[in-house]
Amino acid sequence: MPRPLLTLAWSSSQAGGTLAIGATAWLLSGLTASPLLNGVLPALVTLPLLLPLPQRIRLGYTIQLLSLLLLLAVAGGVLGRSAVAPLLGIALLAIGLRLAQEPLQRQLHGFGAVPIGELRAGAEAGRLVGNLLTALLFPLGKALLQLGSALVLLLPLAPVIGALQAGHRHQQGPAPDQESEALRLEPGGVLQGLLFGGLFALLPLWVRQEAAGNCFDFGLVLTAYGLGRTGAEAWGLRLPPQLPYLLMAAVLLATQWVDGWWPVLLFVPFGLLAAVADAHLAIGVDPDGDLQRNWNRLERSSALGGLAGSLGMGLVAQVIGLAGSLPIQLVAFLGAGALLPLLQHRRR
């Protein structure tokens, strides 16, 4: 199979997964106003990253398809208005992604001869398209069209998986050192995961209730954030380690003082600053080590922090109210600006 088709199918699957998660997050925020239950959804997305699940491409892909069928049933009203069904669907989707993503990426690189850089760029492009479709499809057909489109975007991966596995009968497991690496965490990554997990767990509710917005606005916020993250690498922006967190706090505060499209547009610099902070943490994990391994450890650490942050902030907002969560977020970002550089300095 030609390399461009492999990359296109990979990018399409990333768009489908992103669209499904965004659409379900908005759907759940309409089914329940509970911040805690809304915080459970991103926690379920993150949890499989921390579990020692086997790597099975076909099984993972099949579970993803089944999860989207379940979510389509929820969107069509077949399963009523319970919050349990969308949470179950997202849990299955996250497990399917965890089973299939890493081994599929290795096979695309090793047997499909797709460069790692091309796969990463395709994944970023797919996620941007998925977030944009979350916004654009909602006015046309709401969750039913969103989740149906996510299923269609996932389908091109089926012949790719068949072709790759036909040429590689023996499934590759994780590299020998990955098991020991999985137990190692980066404190800065955990803390940063707490920040972003708490913030994005309540974002659908915040857009719906506090900003009186709709899914179009929510999707555009996610798209603006993704554009900012992509731009950080393109511009090669470098800042002192504490500055991104202080500026992110300022951007969050500014969203409460501007009207129109400005709150959405402000998430572009917010995403850029988040990417700069990530890059600084990844380099600081082991300045003399392999950067890809640093990123992997940072991702696992951020997943653990994100799990705790989404559940913790959901619980806090459940007790004190959604509006009271923003000052806590601002204090957390300001505190991270002081604490994270100290954590990295002690490691050196």
Residue frames relative to the residue before (quaternion, step in Angstrom):
aa qw qx qy qz dx dy dz
M 1.0000 0.0000 0.0000 0.0000 0.00 0.00 0.00
P 0.5202 -0.6655 0.4290 0.3200 3.63 -0.82 0.96
R 0.6066 -0.6085 0.3842 0.3380 3.55 -1.06 0.81
P 0.6451 0.5198 -0.3582 0.4305 3.67 0.85 -0.75
L 0.6423 0.5163 -0.3310 0.4597 3.60 1.06 -0.70
L 0.6113 0.5420 -0.3438 0.4629 3.58 1.07 -0.71
T 0.6789 0.4879 -0.2867 0.4678 3.56 0.89 -0.96
L 0.6497 0.5239 -0.3170 0.4506 3.57 0.99 -0.85
A 0.6595 0.4978 -0.3110 0.4696 3.60 0.96 -0.84
W 0.6301 0.5296 -0.3199 0.4691 3.58 1.04 -0.80
S 0.6736 0.4871 -0.2903 0.4740 3.57 0.92 -0.93
S 0.6315 0.5376 -0.3270 0.4531 3.59 1.02 -0.80
S 0.6563 0.5059 -0.3174 0.4610 3.59 0.98 -0.81
Q 0.6296 0.5209 -0.3357 0.4687 3.59 1.06 -0.69
A 0.6297 0.5187 -0.3278 0.4764 3.57 1.05 -0.76
G 0.6578 0.5226 -0.3139 0.4423 3.59 0.96 -0.84
G 0.6673 0.4995 -0.3021 0.4626 3.57 0.92 -0.87
T 0.6583 0.5097 -0.3007 0.4652 3.57 0.96 -0.89
L 0.6483 0.5166 -0.3078 0.4671 3.57 0.98 -0.88
A 0.6559 0.5184 -0.3164 0.4482 3.60 0.94 -0.86
I 0.6731 0.4889 -0.3034 0.4647 3.59 0.92 -0.88
G 0.6708 0.4977 -0.3030 0.4588 3.60 0.91 -0.88
A 0.6638 0.5035 -0.3062 0.4605 3.58 0.93 -0.88
T 0.6786 0.4853 -0.2994 0.4630 3.58 0.95 -0.85
A 0.6046 0.5491 -0.3595 0.4514 3.59 1.05 -0.69
W 0.6787 0.4661 -0.2963 0.4840 3.58 0.94 -0.84
L 0.6211 0.5442 -0.3359 0.4530 3.58 1.00 -0.81
L 0.6707 0.5026 -0.3002 0.4554 3.58 0.91 -0.92
S 0.6452 0.5265 -0.3304 0.4443 3.59 0.99 -0.79
G 0.6571 0.4805 -0.3092 0.4917 3.59 1.22 -0.40
L 0.6474 0.5187 -0.3139 0.4618 3.58 1.17 -0.51
T 0.8051 0.0277 0.0100 0.5923 3.59 1.07 -0.72
A 0.3308 -0.7421 0.5516 0.1886 3.55 -1.02 0.84
S 0.4347 0.7099 -0.4569 0.3135 3.60 1.24 0.13
P 0.3924 -0.7209 0.5129 0.2515 3.64 -0.61 1.02
L 0.6291 0.5486 -0.3463 0.4282 3.59 1.02 -0.73
L 0.6812 0.4681 -0.2962 0.4787 3.60 0.88 -0.88
N 0.6388 0.5038 -0.3314 0.4777 3.58 1.05 -0.67
G 0.6456 0.5130 -0.3189 0.4672 3.57 1.12 -0.60
V 0.5639 0.5993 -0.3867 0.4163 3.59 1.21 -0.43
L 0.6118 0.5917 -0.3652 0.3771 3.62 0.99 -0.77
P 0.7123 0.4057 -0.2946 0.4911 3.69 0.68 -0.87
A 0.5795 0.5656 -0.3812 0.4460 3.58 1.16 -0.49
L 0.6580 0.4986 -0.3018 0.4769 3.58 1.02 -0.80
V 0.6135 0.5378 -0.3446 0.4644 3.59 1.10 -0.65
T 0.7206 0.4662 -0.2332 0.4572 3.56 1.02 -0.87
L 0.5890 0.6541 -0.3620 0.3070 3.56 0.95 -0.90
P 0.6700 0.5109 -0.3428 0.4154 3.69 0.76 -0.81
L 0.5688 0.5939 -0.3875 0.4167 3.60 1.15 -0.45
L 0.7133 0.4463 -0.2410 0.4836 3.57 1.19 -0.53
L 0.6342 0.5452 -0.3247 0.4417 3.58 1.26 -0.14
P 0.4525 -0.6910 0.4900 0.2787 3.63 -1.03 0.72
L 0.0930 0.8304 -0.5398 0.1016 3.57 0.61 1.15
P 0.5314 -0.6110 0.4622 0.3613 3.61 -1.10 0.55
Q 0.3942 -0.6988 0.5421 0.2498 3.55 -1.22 0.43
R 0.1601 0.7825 -0.5682 0.1980 3.56 -0.28 1.34
I 0.3374 -0.7942 0.4673 0.1926 3.55 -0.23 1.26
R 0.7188 0.4508 -0.2745 0.4525 3.59 0.69 -1.05
L 0.6388 0.5136 -0.3292 0.4688 3.59 0.96 -0.80
G 0.6677 0.5046 -0.3026 0.4560 3.58 0.90 -0.90
Y 0.6543 0.5085 -0.3114 0.4651 3.57 0.98 -0.84
T 0.6422 0.5229 -0.3206 0.4598 3.59 0.98 -0.83
I 0.6497 0.5072 -0.3179 0.4686 3.59 0.97 -0.83
Q 0.6189 0.5377 -0.3476 0.4551 3.60 1.02 -0.71
L 0.6575 0.5043 -0.3123 0.4647 3.59 0.93 -0.87
L 0.6616 0.5027 -0.3064 0.4644 3.59 0.94 -0.89
S 0.6389 0.5287 -0.3351 0.4471 3.59 0.99 -0.78
L 0.6642 0.4953 -0.3117 0.4651 3.59 0.98 -0.78
L 0.6087 0.5300 -0.3532 0.4730 3.59 1.09 -0.61
L 0.6379 0.5132 -0.3196 0.4770 3.58 1.03 -0.79
L 0.6726 0.4888 -0.2993 0.4681 3.59 0.91 -0.89
L 0.6074 0.5364 -0.3526 0.4680 3.60 1.09 -0.63
A 0.6314 0.5243 -0.3278 0.4679 3.58 1.04 -0.75
V 0.6279 0.5188 -0.3282 0.4784 3.58 1.07 -0.73
A 0.6795 0.4969 -0.2898 0.4554 3.57 0.88 -0.98
G 0.6919 0.4712 -0.2730 0.4741 3.59 1.11 -0.66
G 0.5254 -0.6680 0.3937 0.3504 3.59 1.26 0.02
V 0.3883 0.7426 -0.4714 0.2750 3.59 1.26 0.17
L 0.7729 0.3508 -0.1661 0.5020 3.59 1.02 -0.82
G 0.6074 -0.5809 0.3564 0.4081 3.58 1.18 0.41
R 0.6045 -0.5817 0.4246 0.3405 3.55 -1.28 -0.37
S 0.3177 0.7467 -0.5176 0.2714 3.57 1.10 0.65
A 0.4569 -0.6824 0.5013 0.2727 3.56 -1.12 0.69
V 0.5227 0.6666 -0.4105 0.3376 3.59 1.20 -0.31
A 0.6726 0.5335 -0.3078 0.4102 3.58 0.87 -0.95
P 0.6831 0.4504 -0.3232 0.4754 3.68 0.79 -0.77
L 0.6255 0.5218 -0.3490 0.4633 3.60 1.05 -0.64
L 0.6357 0.5104 -0.3248 0.4794 3.59 1.02 -0.76
G 0.6469 0.5292 -0.3181 0.4476 3.57 0.96 -0.85
I 0.6738 0.4805 -0.2929 0.4789 3.58 0.95 -0.87
A 0.6137 0.5396 -0.3515 0.4568 3.60 1.04 -0.71
L 0.6629 0.4908 -0.3046 0.4763 3.59 0.94 -0.84
L 0.6350 0.5285 -0.3322 0.4550 3.58 0.97 -0.82
A 0.6682 0.5030 -0.3011 0.4581 3.58 0.90 -0.93
I 0.6415 0.5072 -0.3256 0.4746 3.61 1.00 -0.77
G 0.6501 0.5209 -0.3163 0.4538 3.57 0.95 -0.85
L 0.6472 0.5081 -0.3126 0.4746 3.57 0.99 -0.82
R 0.6577 0.5178 -0.3104 0.4505 3.57 0.95 -0.85
L 0.6593 0.5139 -0.3107 0.4523 3.59 0.99 -0.79
A 0.8081 0.3680 -0.1411 0.4377 3.56 0.90 -0.98
Q 0.6120 0.6351 -0.3669 0.2958 3.59 0.93 -0.84
E 0.7292 0.4526 -0.2682 0.4376 3.58 0.63 -1.09
P 0.7002 0.4390 -0.3102 0.4698 3.66 0.75 -0.85
L 0.6186 0.5318 -0.3552 0.4566 3.60 1.06 -0.63
Q 0.6441 0.5142 -0.3274 0.4620 3.57 0.96 -0.79
R 0.6434 0.5152 -0.3237 0.4646 3.59 1.01 -0.77
Q 0.6804 0.4788 -0.3033 0.4645 3.59 0.95 -0.80
L 0.6147 0.5315 -0.3489 0.4668 3.58 1.05 -0.69
H 0.6825 0.4725 -0.2788 0.4829 3.56 1.04 -0.78
G 0.7602 0.4213 -0.2217 0.4420 3.57 0.78 -1.03
F 0.8033 0.2713 -0.1251 0.5152 3.58 0.85 -0.97
G 0.6915 0.4277 -0.2782 0.5115 3.55 1.20 -0.42
A 0.3485 -0.7774 0.4586 0.2527 3.58 1.34 -0.13
V 0.3868 0.6897 -0.5140 0.3325 3.58 1.02 0.79
P 0.4357 -0.7117 0.4747 0.2798 3.64 -0.62 1.03
I 0.6017 -0.5799 0.4135 0.3614 3.56 -1.12 0.71
G 0.6377 0.5383 -0.3296 0.4416 3.58 0.97 -0.82
E 0.6535 0.5037 -0.3091 0.4729 3.57 1.04 -0.77
L 0.6352 0.5184 -0.3279 0.4693 3.59 1.05 -0.72
R 0.6637 0.4969 -0.3099 0.4654 3.59 0.93 -0.85
A 0.6524 0.4986 -0.3155 0.4756 3.58 0.99 -0.81
G 0.6461 0.5197 -0.3172 0.4603 3.58 1.02 -0.78
A 0.6401 0.5157 -0.3213 0.4702 3.56 1.05 -0.77
E 0.6493 0.5100 -0.3200 0.4647 3.60 0.95 -0.85
A 0.6564 0.5026 -0.3107 0.4691 3.58 0.95 -0.88
G 0.6466 0.5263 -0.3182 0.4513 3.57 0.99 -0.84
R 0.6652 0.4974 -0.3130 0.4606 3.57 0.92 -0.85
L 0.6255 0.5259 -0.3423 0.4637 3.60 1.04 -0.72
V 0.6533 0.5036 -0.3093 0.4733 3.57 0.96 -0.89
G 0.6419 0.5349 -0.3243 0.4435 3.59 0.98 -0.83
N 0.6676 0.4860 -0.3016 0.4766 3.58 0.95 -0.84
L 0.6521 0.5104 -0.3184 0.4613 3.58 0.99 -0.81
L 0.6509 0.5057 -0.3137 0.4715 3.59 1.01 -0.79
T 0.5559 0.5898 -0.3900 0.4371 3.59 1.13 -0.57
A 0.6932 0.4564 -0.2650 0.4908 3.56 1.03 -0.81
L 0.7494 0.4600 -0.2422 0.4100 3.58 0.69 -1.10
L 0.7002 0.4876 -0.2832 0.4378 3.60 1.00 -0.75
F 0.5666 0.6381 -0.3912 0.3447 3.60 1.09 -0.59
P 0.6832 0.4688 -0.3304 0.4521 3.67 0.78 -0.79
L 0.6679 0.5232 -0.3001 0.4360 3.61 1.15 -0.55
G 0.8410 -0.0600 0.0844 0.5311 3.59 0.87 -0.88
K 0.4518 -0.7228 0.4223 0.3084 3.55 1.28 0.41
A 0.8373 -0.2352 0.1273 0.4768 3.60 -1.22 -0.43
L 0.6047 0.5765 -0.3687 0.4074 3.60 1.04 -0.69
L 0.6864 0.4477 -0.2819 0.4990 3.60 0.92 -0.84
Q 0.6207 0.5507 -0.3479 0.4364 3.60 0.99 -0.78
L 0.7413 0.4185 -0.2332 0.4701 3.57 0.74 -1.07
G 0.5950 0.5383 -0.3610 0.4752 3.59 1.15 -0.54
S 0.6533 0.4972 -0.3057 0.4823 3.58 1.02 -0.78
A 0.6082 0.5465 -0.3506 0.4566 3.60 1.06 -0.70
L 0.6417 0.5153 -0.3158 0.4722 3.58 1.01 -0.80
V 0.6492 0.5093 -0.3140 0.4696 3.59 0.95 -0.86
L 0.6637 0.5098 -0.3072 0.4531 3.60 0.95 -0.82
L 0.6565 0.5120 -0.3102 0.4589 3.58 1.15 -0.52
L 0.5817 0.6516 -0.3595 0.3283 3.59 1.10 -0.65
P 0.6286 0.5515 -0.3744 0.4007 3.70 0.89 -0.67
L 0.5848 0.5916 -0.3772 0.4071 3.59 1.19 -0.33
A 0.5385 0.6631 -0.3986 0.3338 3.62 1.14 -0.53
P 0.7151 0.4128 -0.2906 0.4834 3.69 0.72 -0.88
V 0.5882 0.5648 -0.3726 0.4429 3.59 1.13 -0.56
I 0.6614 0.4982 -0.3056 0.4701 3.58 0.90 -0.91
G 0.6465 0.5231 -0.3188 0.4548 3.57 0.99 -0.84
A 0.6814 0.4907 -0.2911 0.4584 3.57 0.92 -0.90
L 0.6699 0.5022 -0.3048 0.4541 3.58 0.93 -0.87
Q 0.7303 0.4336 -0.2564 0.4615 3.57 0.84 -0.90
A 0.5600 0.5675 -0.3990 0.4529 3.57 1.21 -0.31
G 0.7228 0.4072 -0.2396 0.5043 3.57 1.11 -0.66
H 0.7616 0.2371 -0.1507 0.5839 3.57 1.28 -0.09
R 0.1683 -0.8554 0.4843 0.0734 3.55 0.30 1.30
H 0.7398 0.3921 -0.2279 0.4969 3.57 1.00 -0.73
Q 0.3745 -0.7551 0.5016 0.1950 3.52 -0.51 1.22
Q 0.3708 -0.7259 0.5356 0.2209 3.55 -0.89 0.91
G 0.2978 -0.7255 0.5912 0.1884 3.56 -1.01 0.82
P 0.7018 -0.4327 0.3275 0.4614 3.56 -1.25 -0.10
A 0.6046 -0.5504 0.4276 0.3857 3.54 -1.18 0.53
P 0.6548 -0.5642 0.3198 0.3881 3.62 -1.02 0.73
D 0.7305 0.4310 -0.2635 0.4596 3.59 0.95 -0.73
Q 0.4950 0.6808 -0.4339 0.3214 3.60 1.22 -0.12
E 0.6183 0.5614 -0.3569 0.4185 3.58 1.07 -0.69
S 0.6843 0.4487 -0.2904 0.4961 3.58 0.94 -0.82
E 0.6223 0.5444 -0.3439 0.4451 3.58 1.07 -0.70
A 0.6181 0.5799 -0.3471 0.4016 3.57 1.08 -0.76
L 0.6653 0.5056 -0.3010 0.4594 3.59 1.19 -0.48
R 0.6412 0.5279 -0.3238 0.4532 3.58 1.23 -0.29
L 0.1096 -0.8063 0.5810 0.0164 3.54 -0.85 1.02
E 0.3425 -0.7095 0.5831 0.1983 3.52 -1.27 0.55
P 0.4367 -0.7302 0.4483 0.2742 3.65 -0.46 1.14
G 0.6452 0.5219 -0.3274 0.4518 3.58 0.98 -0.79
G 0.6453 0.5188 -0.3184 0.4615 3.58 1.05 -0.75
V 0.6230 0.5282 -0.3359 0.4690 3.57 1.04 -0.76
L 0.6765 0.4921 -0.2966 0.4606 3.58 0.89 -0.93
Q 0.6671 0.4851 -0.3151 0.4694 3.58 0.93 -0.81
G 0.6041 0.5487 -0.3492 0.4605 3.58 1.11 -0.66
L 0.6024 0.5554 -0.3458 0.4573 3.57 1.06 -0.73
L 0.6552 0.5290 -0.3102 0.4412 3.57 0.94 -0.92
F 0.7692 0.3842 -0.2086 0.4660 3.54 0.61 -1.17
G 0.5910 0.5616 -0.3703 0.4452 3.58 1.11 -0.58
G 0.6810 0.4833 -0.2855 0.4702 3.57 0.93 -0.89
L 0.6645 0.5179 -0.3112 0.4398 3.58 0.99 -0.81
F 0.7722 0.3861 -0.2108 0.4585 3.58 0.66 -1.10
A 0.5212 0.6266 -0.4238 0.3951 3.61 1.19 -0.29
L 0.7736 0.3391 -0.1705 0.5074 3.58 0.99 -0.83
L 0.3996 0.7551 -0.4597 0.2424 3.61 1.23 -0.03
P 0.6551 0.4945 -0.3550 0.4476 3.69 0.82 -0.75
L 0.6574 0.4947 -0.3123 0.4749 3.59 0.95 -0.85
W 0.6392 0.5363 -0.3319 0.4401 3.57 0.98 -0.83
V 0.6644 0.4915 -0.3041 0.4739 3.58 0.90 -0.92
R 0.6946 0.4913 -0.2790 0.4453 3.59 0.92 -0.92
Q 0.8041 0.3357 -0.1544 0.4657 3.59 0.74 -1.05
E 0.7652 0.3817 -0.2120 0.4731 3.58 0.74 -1.01
A 0.7635 0.3378 -0.1913 0.5161 3.59 1.01 -0.81
A 0.3429 -0.7658 0.4787 0.2584 3.59 1.31 -0.05
G 0.3894 0.7282 -0.4685 0.3140 3.56 1.04 0.84
N 0.3808 -0.6932 0.5549 0.2581 3.55 -1.35 -0.08
C 0.7521 -0.3993 0.2618 0.4542 3.55 -1.28 -0.06
F 0.5569 0.5876 -0.3884 0.4401 3.58 1.17 -0.51
D 0.6660 0.4864 -0.2936 0.4834 3.58 0.94 -0.90
F 0.6432 0.5336 -0.3135 0.4509 3.57 0.96 -0.91
G 0.6771 0.4893 -0.2943 0.4642 3.59 0.89 -0.90
L 0.6570 0.5038 -0.3169 0.4626 3.58 1.01 -0.74
V 0.5971 0.5433 -0.3629 0.4654 3.60 1.09 -0.63
L 0.6671 0.4887 -0.2989 0.4762 3.59 0.92 -0.89
T 0.6426 0.5196 -0.3204 0.4631 3.58 1.02 -0.79
A 0.6471 0.5129 -0.3177 0.4661 3.59 0.95 -0.87
Y 0.6359 0.5201 -0.3226 0.4702 3.58 1.00 -0.82
G 0.6713 0.4967 -0.2981 0.4623 3.60 0.92 -0.87
L 0.6258 0.5277 -0.3359 0.4659 3.58 1.03 -0.74
G 0.6459 0.5209 -0.3191 0.4578 3.56 1.00 -0.81
R 0.6518 0.5119 -0.3197 0.4592 3.59 0.95 -0.83
T 0.6491 0.5051 -0.3161 0.4729 3.59 1.00 -0.77
G 0.6647 0.5330 -0.3044 0.4260 3.56 0.97 -0.86
A 0.5841 0.5990 -0.3825 0.3919 3.59 1.08 -0.64
E 0.6813 0.4689 -0.2945 0.4789 3.59 0.94 -0.84
A 0.6515 0.5276 -0.3215 0.4404 3.57 1.02 -0.82
W 0.7370 0.4181 -0.2338 0.4768 3.59 0.96 -0.82
G 0.3215 -0.7712 0.4946 0.2394 3.58 1.22 -0.33
L 0.1910 0.8257 -0.5100 0.1473 3.58 1.06 0.74
R 0.0594 -0.7862 0.6151 0.0097 3.59 -0.94 0.90
L 0.0145 0.7970 -0.6011 0.0573 3.55 -0.85 1.03
P 0.6073 -0.5075 0.4353 0.4291 3.62 -1.20 0.30
P 0.6368 -0.6156 0.3014 0.3531 3.61 -0.92 0.88
Q 0.7092 0.4560 -0.2806 0.4587 3.61 0.99 -0.71
L 0.5784 0.6567 -0.3641 0.3188 3.59 1.13 -0.62
P 0.6279 0.5469 -0.3779 0.4047 3.69 0.83 -0.74
Y 0.6734 0.5006 -0.3085 0.4481 3.61 0.94 -0.81
L 0.6409 0.5109 -0.3225 0.4735 3.57 1.03 -0.75
L 0.6718 0.4838 -0.2937 0.4779 3.57 1.01 -0.82
M 0.6198 0.5285 -0.3518 0.4612 3.61 1.05 -0.68
A 0.6207 0.5217 -0.3416 0.4752 3.59 1.03 -0.73
A 0.6527 0.5105 -0.3150 0.4628 3.59 0.98 -0.83
V 0.6456 0.5144 -0.3233 0.4627 3.60 1.00 -0.80
L 0.6436 0.5165 -0.3261 0.4610 3.60 0.93 -0.84
L 0.6504 0.5044 -0.3133 0.4738 3.57 0.98 -0.83
A 0.6522 0.5368 -0.3154 0.4325 3.57 0.99 -0.85
T 0.5973 0.5799 -0.3708 0.4116 3.61 1.07 -0.62
Q 0.6584 0.5117 -0.3060 0.4594 3.59 1.19 -0.47
W 0.7271 0.4412 -0.2299 0.4730 3.58 1.25 -0.28
V 0.6933 0.4273 -0.2761 0.5104 3.58 1.25 -0.04
D 0.3219 -0.7507 0.5536 0.1626 3.55 -1.26 0.50
G 0.7319 0.4424 -0.3031 0.4203 3.52 -1.35 -0.08
W 0.8021 -0.2579 0.2262 0.4888 3.53 -1.01 -0.96
W 0.4612 0.7235 -0.4360 0.2716 3.59 1.21 -0.19
P 0.6320 0.5216 -0.3723 0.4358 3.67 0.87 -0.68
V 0.6387 0.5098 -0.3219 0.4781 3.59 1.08 -0.74
L 0.6865 0.5011 -0.2887 0.4408 3.57 0.82 -1.00
L 0.6183 0.5667 -0.3478 0.4190 3.58 1.08 -0.64
F 0.6006 0.5607 -0.3712 0.4325 3.58 1.19 -0.32
V 0.5049 0.6065 -0.4434 0.4251 3.61 1.23 -0.04
P 0.7084 0.3972 -0.2815 0.5111 3.66 0.72 -0.88
F 0.5870 0.5621 -0.3844 0.4379 3.60 1.09 -0.55
G 0.6686 0.4888 -0.2955 0.4761 3.60 0.93 -0.86
L 0.6201 0.5402 -0.3359 0.4592 3.57 1.05 -0.76
L 0.6775 0.4872 -0.2869 0.4704 3.58 0.91 -0.92
A 0.6233 0.5360 -0.3391 0.4574 3.60 1.06 -0.73
A 0.6604 0.5016 -0.3073 0.4668 3.59 0.97 -0.82
V 0.6272 0.5243 -0.3367 0.4673 3.58 1.03 -0.74
A 0.6473 0.5113 -0.3144 0.4699 3.58 0.99 -0.83
D 0.6304 0.5331 -0.3261 0.4606 3.60 1.01 -0.83
A 0.6732 0.5091 -0.3011 0.4437 3.57 0.85 -0.99
H 0.6450 0.5171 -0.3236 0.4603 3.56 0.97 -0.82
L 0.6526 0.5061 -0.3114 0.4701 3.59 0.99 -0.81
A 0.6548 0.5288 -0.3205 0.4347 3.60 0.93 -0.90
I 0.6618 0.4848 -0.3072 0.4823 3.58 0.98 -0.80
G 0.6917 0.5039 -0.2788 0.4357 3.57 1.00 -0.81
V 0.4786 0.6641 -0.4500 0.3571 3.62 1.20 -0.29
D 0.7479 -0.1784 0.1548 0.6204 3.57 0.91 -0.98
P 0.2848 -0.8169 0.4719 0.1701 3.60 0.10 1.27
D 0.7394 0.3848 -0.2273 0.5035 3.59 1.09 -0.61
G 0.5889 0.6090 -0.3536 0.3966 3.60 1.28 -0.06
D 0.6984 -0.4374 0.3605 0.4370 3.53 -1.39 -0.14
L 0.4569 -0.7212 0.4470 0.2668 3.58 -0.68 1.10
Q 0.6323 0.5316 -0.3446 0.4460 3.62 1.02 -0.75
R 0.6452 0.4985 -0.3232 0.4804 3.59 1.01 -0.76
N 0.6046 0.5474 -0.3493 0.4614 3.57 1.07 -0.70
W 0.6580 0.5103 -0.3062 0.4614 3.56 0.95 -0.92
N 0.6444 0.5297 -0.3249 0.4456 3.59 0.97 -0.85
R 0.6712 0.4832 -0.3004 0.4752 3.57 0.95 -0.87
L 0.6351 0.5233 -0.3251 0.4660 3.56 1.04 -0.78
E 0.6388 0.5321 -0.3293 0.4477 3.60 1.00 -0.78
R 0.6641 0.4885 -0.3069 0.4755 3.58 0.94 -0.85
S 0.6557 0.5098 -0.3124 0.4611 3.57 0.97 -0.84
S 0.6586 0.4998 -0.3045 0.4730 3.57 0.97 -0.85
A 0.6084 0.5538 -0.3521 0.4464 3.59 1.09 -0.68
L 0.6510 0.5018 -0.3163 0.4736 3.57 0.96 -0.84
G 0.6705 0.4845 -0.2970 0.4770 3.58 0.92 -0.87
G 0.6450 0.5312 -0.3189 0.4473 3.56 1.01 -0.81
L 0.6140 0.5445 -0.3374 0.4612 3.56 1.06 -0.76
A 0.6959 0.4558 -0.2677 0.4861 3.57 0.87 -0.98
G 0.6652 0.5277 -0.3086 0.4287 3.59 0.97 -0.84
S 0.6756 0.4928 -0.3074 0.4542 3.59 0.90 -0.88
L 0.6814 0.4611 -0.2898 0.4889 3.59 0.95 -0.83
G 0.6658 0.5197 -0.3062 0.4392 3.58 0.95 -0.89
M 0.6998 0.4470 -0.2844 0.4792 3.58 0.85 -0.91
G 0.5983 0.5501 -0.3615 0.4569 3.57 1.11 -0.60
L 0.6620 0.4982 -0.2989 0.4735 3.56 1.00 -0.83
V 0.6448 0.5208 -0.3195 0.4593 3.58 0.96 -0.87
A 0.6883 0.4719 -0.2838 0.4722 3.58 0.89 -0.95
Q 0.5824 0.5682 -0.3680 0.4500 3.57 1.16 -0.55
V 0.7143 0.4544 -0.2466 0.4717 3.58 1.03 -0.82
I 0.8130 0.2828 -0.1296 0.4922 3.58 0.76 -1.04
G 0.5831 -0.5755 0.3811 0.4284 3.60 1.23 -0.21
L 0.6254 -0.5834 0.3765 0.3560 3.54 -1.16 0.68
A 0.6529 0.5343 -0.3255 0.4270 3.59 0.90 -0.86
G 0.6690 0.5180 -0.3042 0.4377 3.59 1.07 -0.65
S 0.5632 0.6246 -0.3886 0.3764 3.58 1.23 -0.22
L 0.5946 0.6009 -0.3769 0.3785 3.61 1.07 -0.60
P 0.6549 0.4877 -0.3503 0.4589 3.68 0.79 -0.77
I 0.6220 0.5299 -0.3457 0.4612 3.60 1.05 -0.70
Q 0.6388 0.5217 -0.3252 0.4626 3.58 1.00 -0.80
L 0.6481 0.5220 -0.3199 0.4529 3.58 0.94 -0.85
V 0.6541 0.5004 -0.3081 0.4763 3.58 0.94 -0.89
A 0.6422 0.5355 -0.3256 0.4414 3.58 1.01 -0.84
F 0.6732 0.4807 -0.3047 0.4722 3.62 0.91 -0.84
L 0.6386 0.5088 -0.3311 0.4729 3.59 1.01 -0.74
G 0.6555 0.5087 -0.3090 0.4648 3.58 1.00 -0.82
A 0.6377 0.5295 -0.3293 0.4522 3.59 1.03 -0.78
G 0.6047 0.5686 -0.3572 0.4283 3.57 1.08 -0.67
A 0.7046 0.4262 -0.2585 0.5051 3.57 1.13 -0.62
L 0.7356 0.4749 -0.2406 0.4189 3.58 0.93 -0.91
L 0.6663 0.5408 -0.3271 0.3958 3.60 0.86 -0.91
P 0.6491 0.4909 -0.3487 0.4648 3.66 0.87 -0.72
L 0.6305 0.5304 -0.3394 0.4538 3.61 1.07 -0.68
L 0.6220 0.5382 -0.3367 0.4584 3.59 1.04 -0.78
Q 0.6989 0.4590 -0.2850 0.4686 3.57 0.87 -0.90
H 0.6203 0.5483 -0.3533 0.4356 3.58 1.04 -0.70
R 0.6563 0.5184 -0.3100 0.4521 3.61 1.00 -0.75
R 0.6285 0.5465 -0.3384 0.4380 3.58 1.17 -0.55
R 0.6523 0.5449 -0.3205 0.4182 3.57 1.13 -0.56
